[in-house]
Amino acid sequence: MAKGVPDARHRVQEAMRAWGEPADRVEAAALIVTELVANAVQHTSTRRIRCRLLRSADGVRICVWNRGRAHIPAPTPPGGLAGPAPGAPATDAPDASGDSGPGAEIAALSEDGRGLLLVDALAARWGTRAALAGRLVWADI
């Protein structure tokens, strides 16, 4: 795994602890950022990946951005059936390439697509958005 993944995980844990977040939310955020950053490393040809935490009264949003825009296949749910994860949200708008709908907007977060299921289970909600400048994947906890 790229050096950036453990660094991002560690920084998220430090920030969440400094904010006084409970241990279970700190670990959920660490797992989510691990999957999102690993996905960005896997699916982009650039070394520029940004991770940002946004804190509000409603919780914390994890944002991971990269310059990659490659079409990423939908994840494979347990049992090997193809298609989007149950309950996986679509974004609020089609991406800049003209693709639309849940299948076009869902980012597989590990080689076999099961990382998305982890993010879906841990996050209150999540989504992805593609534009000419790159792809943003976010998760709220």
Secondary structure, DSSP 4 states (H G I P E B T S, - for coil): --THHHHHHHHHHHHHHHTT--HHHHHHHHHHHHHHHHHHHHH-SSS-EEEEEEEETTEEEEEEEES-----PPP--TTS--SPPTTPPPPSS--TTS--SHHHHPPP-STTSHHHHHHHHHSSEEEEEEETTEEEEEEE-
